[in-house]
Every structure is written in C-alpha cells, then in structure tokens.
Amino acid sequence: MLSIENKKDIFTKYIELGSFGLPIEEFVEIVFLNFYEEINNELASVEQIPTTEVWETLNKAVTEFDLDHPILKILDNHPFFRQIIGPEYSMFNRYPKVYDYLFNQWDITHLDEINIGIIGAGYGQEIITTLFYVEQMLQRTNKTGKNYHVTVLSQNNRIFQKLRHGMLYPKTTINHYFKNSMNVYFEEQKEDVFSFSRNFTQKVTFQDFDLLHVDKSPIQDAAFDLLLIHNVIQYLTLNIEVQTLKAKLVKIFRYMDLVTKPEAIISIINEVSKPNTHISEVCDSFAGNLSSYHKHQWGKATIYIKKGY
Ligand SMILES: C[S@@+](CC[C@H](N)C(=O)[O-])C[C@H]1O[C@@H](n2cnc3c(N)ncnc32)[C@H](O)[C@@H]1O
C-alpha cells in the first residue's frame, strides 16, 4: 500500500516530464495539498487500468521515462489533470528582478489609493508575492496608512474557485519566503497548513475573466495603477488560428489601455522557450501605435508606462 508521500513522489516525477526544467517541488506541494483526494479519485477511475495498480503503473511509466505508455497518453488528454497542472504553473517570487523594479521605481506619492490588477491567478503565488512587495514598499516610503487593493482577473476553473474559497499552502513553503510576515496574510487552518487571513480577503477581490472575451469583463473603466499580465498571453495560442489570435491580441491591448489610469504601469511577461512571433508583433505595435506609452524591457518583462493626460 503506497503512502501519500510515495504518491506525491510519483506525481512529482510525472509533472517533471513536462516541466522543461522549471522548479516544481513547491508547486507539487501546493497542488497535492489542495487536490490530493481528487487526484487519487481521478486516477482510480482511469479506464483499462485496475484501480489497485494505477499508482504503480504511473510510477513504472515515469521512472522508465516511457512517454508512449498508455497511462501517460490518457493523463495527457485528461481534462482534470490538464486543469490542475500545465497552464496553472507558477511559483512565489518568480521574478524578483521585475518585482524589485516595479515596486522600487514606482512613484505612488500622488495616488490616494493604490489599485493593482493581476490577470491570470495560478495558485495565488503571484498575488501573495505582490501583497508582500506592496507592504514593503509602503513601509520603506513611510506610507503604511495608504490604502491598496488587488483585483485578480482569471479564467473561472477549479483552481480559481479554490482560491476564492481559500487555497491551502504548506507552512514550510510560505515560511521559506515570508518568514516573520507570514501572519499578515495567512492563518493556520490545521497543523502546518495555512490559508488566507481576513487581512488578505479584505485586500483581494477575485473576478471571473476571459482574455479572449474582454468585452464581457466586469471591469470596463480606468481602474488600475499597475497591471500585471504575467504568463497568460502565451496560453491563448493554443487551439486558435493566427488571424483570430492577432485580432484578439489587438482587443486585449486596447482593453489594457482602457482599464489603466494615466501614468499607470503595465507589465507583460510571456516566458516561453520559443517566442510566438505573432504575439511579439502585436505587442511591439502596441506601444508603437500608441504614442501615449513609454516601453522598455526589464528582465523577463516588457514594461509599458502610460504618459499622464
Ligand atoms: C501560468 S499561470 C500565471 C499565473 C500568474 N500570473 C503568475 O505569473 O504567476 C496562467 C494563468 O492564466 C489563466 N488563463 C489562461 N487562459 C486565460 C484566459 N483566456 N483568460 C483569463 N485567464 C487565463 C490560467 O487559468 C492561469 O491562472
């Protein structure tokens, strides 16, 4: 009989197959903590493989790196596994250089309140990272009294629903990054497992949103002083024809312009091994056509700074 830890090791090896060298241990900890029961049940219901042997079968396939093994093919096309991994991958403090730049260079003196938009939620890692950087920025600049709010716009799926109802995080993971300040945004749910505190839920609002249908977005006015669109746009290329993609991208950029205030900052990251030229073309022409932006590259991010009116 395999223990949960054994199963987690097998699952880690499985995720590693498609990870392209990205660090995944922390990611798997969070996925497993939140979805263990469902992973177990979904695996047990994989057809053609006896329930009692399914973990052993998966273990054999991943250990032997047998990418043609039927179980890997089944999981590859399995809607549940596609939803909880792959495009939802993220990690805490993934782009320190970018966050350092954004939160150190940003002049917030003229803002009565700071409004930040995040498109694409993942398992909440970037949201939590952003909150910590904002807190540090306010402390450094002696502006701790200034109010701030984070609006998270993301596709409605089971991970987003989990975020809304309280994603769980292993204590070791958040302790690793946030140490003393952990108790600001988290509270202990059960032994060594943390979820959002009241302070977090007061600062963060979640909204269903589809980048492919920005006209249906609940936000249609100049709401944000800072807008982060990190590792979302590249996923739009899946199952979409080039002309449609280009037309959608133009709409997306117009939307980003619409929902940002004068002097706002927009940060875009598309971290992919092979950049999609159609995306880069439209991204390039965005700032080119709109003379109201300064554009520059910083680390993995393209930063657009909107000129004041
Ligand atoms: C790789 S995660 C990035 C999370 C976070 N922005 C970060 O950088 O850590 C991609 C996120 O984009 C969301 N997403 C993918 N396609 C989307 C779409 N068409 N509209 C809105 N969100 C989408 C996914 O659900 C997922 O939460």
PDBQT file of the ligand as one rigid body, heavy atoms in Angstrom, charges set to zero:
ROOT
HETATM    1  C1  LIG A 401       0.957  30.289 -15.690  1.00  0.00    +0.000 C 
HETATM    2  S1  LIG A 401      -0.410  30.955 -14.823  1.00  0.00    +0.000 S 
HETATM    3  C2  LIG A 401       0.254  32.540 -14.410  1.00  0.00    +0.000 C 
HETATM    4  C3  LIG A 401      -0.169  32.992 -13.030  1.00  0.00    +0.000 C 
HETATM    5  C4  LIG A 401       0.442  34.324 -12.578  1.00  0.00    +0.000 C 
HETATM    6  N1  LIG A 401       0.082  35.435 -13.440  1.00  0.00    +0.000 N 
HETATM    7  C5  LIG A 401       1.943  34.199 -12.457  1.00  0.00    +0.000 C 
HETATM    8  O1  LIG A 401       2.684  34.732 -13.304  1.00  0.00    +0.000 OA
HETATM    9  O2  LIG A 401       2.402  33.557 -11.531  1.00  0.00    +0.000 OA
HETATM   10  C6  LIG A 401      -1.558  31.291 -16.132  1.00  0.00    +0.000 C 
HETATM   11  C7  LIG A 401      -2.929  31.750 -15.632  1.00  0.00    +0.000 C 
HETATM   12  O3  LIG A 401      -3.674  32.305 -16.718  1.00  0.00    +0.000 OA
HETATM   13  C8  LIG A 401      -5.010  31.836 -16.658  1.00  0.00    +0.000 C 
HETATM   14  N2  LIG A 401      -5.575  31.897 -18.018  1.00  0.00    +0.000 N 
HETATM   15  C9  LIG A 401      -5.278  31.121 -19.075  1.00  0.00    +0.000 A 
HETATM   16  N3  LIG A 401      -6.017  31.487 -20.152  1.00  0.00    +0.000 NA
HETATM   17  C10 LIG A 401      -6.785  32.532 -19.752  1.00  0.00    +0.000 A 
HETATM   18  C11 LIG A 401      -7.768  33.346 -20.397  1.00  0.00    +0.000 A 
HETATM   19  N4  LIG A 401      -8.136  33.144 -21.654  1.00  0.00    +0.000 N 
HETATM   20  N5  LIG A 401      -8.351  34.326 -19.670  1.00  0.00    +0.000 NA
HETATM   21  C12 LIG A 401      -8.018  34.543 -18.378  1.00  0.00    +0.000 A 
HETATM   22  N6  LIG A 401      -7.103  33.820 -17.714  1.00  0.00    +0.000 NA
HETATM   23  C13 LIG A 401      -6.499  32.810 -18.388  1.00  0.00    +0.000 A 
HETATM   24  C14 LIG A 401      -4.870  30.432 -16.132  1.00  0.00    +0.000 C 
HETATM   25  O4  LIG A 401      -6.095  29.974 -15.588  1.00  0.00    +0.000 OA
HETATM   26  C15 LIG A 401      -3.780  30.629 -15.080  1.00  0.00    +0.000 C 
HETATM   27  O5  LIG A 401      -4.334  31.039 -13.867  1.00  0.00    +0.000 OA
ENDROOT
TORSDOF 0
